[in-house]
Amino acid sequence: MTEPEVPQKRPYPMQVEAGKEYHVCMCGKSQNQPMCDGSHAGSGLGPKVFKATEAGFVAFCGCKHSKDETGKCDGRRSSSSIIIGFKQILVFILDNKFHYSSTLVI
């Protein structure tokens, strides 16, 4: 199996809309990270599908090695992020900047 490219070793925080379907790039070649743009053609690495059941922020995989079936970050290679759950707080420490959301979609 082909190994994916690693666009970054931290998650992509992204706001999602309830009821919407997102095609998450897992080959690492998309120019529209973290979403798929079809660049995977012929690589054997297609996108994973995330269906948002509620609006909020999602941490999509940046390293493309997540084992999560929907393409969310599982922390496998992320050393510069902190995720605090309880569906209340999402804090990312990315390059010394903080991003906050009141809703975490897990």
Secondary structure, DSSP 8 states (H G I E B T S, - for coil): ------S-SS-EEEEE-TT-EEEE--SS--SSTTB--STTTTSS---EEEE-SS-EEEEE-SSS----TT-B--SSS--S-----TTT-EEEEETTEEEEES-B--
